[in-house]
């Protein structure tokens, strides 16, 4: 495990390395991000960004999503995979947002995870990116891999356990940005199969490299 001083330095260096780190899904409205994240499950953000312009043009309001024929939404999102479940969740989520929240995406973890198709990862992304809630920690596959490699967590695989462990050590004001940095670092440097340690900006602090 890394010391708190090492953790803080890892965060600082990653923020310097990726100063423009942000969510790679394209959206203009909070509910569009919510739906895009649902589409991104078992799918790349790149693919989702290819699909959503036409989807959001076809259904330009939350009301139009709530009234949509699920079969038509399925056709729009077919190439994302698991399209039936995703289309069903999107329509149901739009209905709940209108019926229970007045069309506003809620700003609490409890209310967000109660929405159809929304888990803690999605909720943390909304809280961090839309509402700037300190401590919001998005745990995806990159975060799971890199947190263990770097020694930020010790052999944890369950996303919720990793989230809770990271919340204890990450500076709350940088948690969301750190998670975006981790995604970019995981794609560019710390690959699942062959991490390119020689060009890593935090290799001198990394448990995997030093071990």
N, C-alpha and C positions, 0 to 999 in steps of 0.2 A: 504494500500500500504506500501511496505517496503521502508526504507530510502536507500540512495545510499550506506551508510556504511554497512547496513544489506545485501543489494544485493551483494556487494563485498565479504562479509564473506560467504554467501551462495555459491557463485561460488568457493571460495577458499576451503571450506570444501568438496564440491562435487568432486572437482578435486583431493583432497587428498584421498577421499573414493574410487574413481574409476580412479586410475592413468593410467590404460591401456585402458581407454575408447576409443573406435573407432567404425567405422561403422561395423556392424555385417554381412554385405553382403560380400561374397568372390569374389574377382576380381583381375586381373593382369593389365588390360588395362583400360584407362579412359572410352572408349565406353562400356566396359563390365559393369562397375559400372552404367553407364547411363541406359543400358538395364535392369540390375538387379533391379534397383529402379522402373522401369516401371512394371516389373513383381511382385514386392512386394506390389503393390496397392491392398488393400483388401486381402492380403495374408501375411503369416509370412515370415520373413527373413530365418528361418530355412527351410521352404519348398522350397524357391527360391534357397537356397544353395544346396539342393538335386537335383535340376533340371539343374542348369547352367553348371556343369561340362560336361554333355553329350551334352548340347546345344552348348557350346563353342568349344567342340571337333568336332561336326558336322559342325559348321560354324566357322572356326578358324581365319578368317580375316573379316575386315569390308566389303571388296569387296564381300565375300561369303554371308554375310547377305544381302547386297544390291541386289544381284542376286537371292536370295532365293525364292522359292515358298512359299507364305504366308501359304498355307495349310500345308506344311511340318513343318513350324515353329509352327503353331497351335498345331500340334500333339506333338511337343517337350515340349510345355509349357501348355498343356491342364490342368494339375492338379493345376495350379496357379489360376484358375478361370478367368473369363472374357477373355479367351484365344484368342478369335477372334480379339478383339480390341487391345490387347497387341501385338499379332503377327503382325498385320497390322502396328501398330505404330513403332515397332522395325525395320521392313523392310524399311518403309518410312524414318525413322530417319537415318538409315545407308545410304540411297540414298542421303539425303540432306547433311549429313556430307561429303560425297565424292564430291558431285556436287558444294557445296557452301563453304566448309571449308577445302578442300584438304585432307580430312580424319582425321582432327584434331578436337577434341571436343573443342568448343569455350570456352573462359574464361571470357565472360561478361554475365551479367544477361539478357540483351536484346537479345543477339544471342541465348542463351540457351533456353529461354522460347519460341522462335520462332520455335524450333525443334518439330516435331510431338511427342505428348505424354509427353512433358516436361512442368512442372509447376514450380512455385517458390520454392517449397520444394526440388524438384530434383535439380534445378539449384543451390540452396544454398549448397546442399550437394557436388555437383561437385566443386563449387568454394572453399568451405572450405577444403574438403579432398584431392582434386587433385591439386588445385592451391594455397591453403593456403591464401586465400583472407581474411583479417581481417574483422570482422563484419558479416561474413556469418552465418545466423541463420536459422536452419532447424526447422520448426514448424510441428510436427506430433501430433498424439493423446496424447502421453505422455506429450509433451511440453504444449499442450493446458490445460490439466488437472492439471499438477503440477505448471505451472506458475500462474494459478488462485488460487490453494490451498495455495501456498506459499505467495501469495500477490505480486508477481512480476508484474502482470497485474490485473486489477480490472473488473471482470465479462466479459471479452472479450471472444468471441467464434470464430470469424472469423480469420483464420490463417494469413492473410495479416496484419490485425490490430495488432495481437499479435507480429508478426515479427517486425513491425515498432516500437512497444512499447518496445520490448526487445532490439532492436538496440540502443535505447536511453540510456539504463541503464547497459547493459552488457559490460564488458571490451572487446573491439574489438578483441584483441589478444587471448581471451579465448572463444569467442562466439561459435565457432564450437565444441570445446572440451566440453563445457558446455552442448550443445545440446545432445552430445553422452552420457554424464553422466546422463542427465535427462531420457533418454531411459532406461538405466540400473537401475536407481533408481526407475523408474516407474514400472519396471518388478519385481524387487527384494523386494521393500519396500512399495512404495506408490501406491498400487494396486487401481484400479478403484472402487472396491466395499468395500474393507476393508483395508485401509492404516494401516500399522504396525508402528504407530507413536512411539512406545516405543523404537524401535531400529533405528530410523531415526537420521542421523548425523546432520540434520539441524532443528530438531524439535523446539529448543529454538528460532529459527528465523522465524518459519513458522506461517503464519496468521491463517491457519486452526487449528493447534494445540493450539495456544495461545488463539484463539477465542472461 
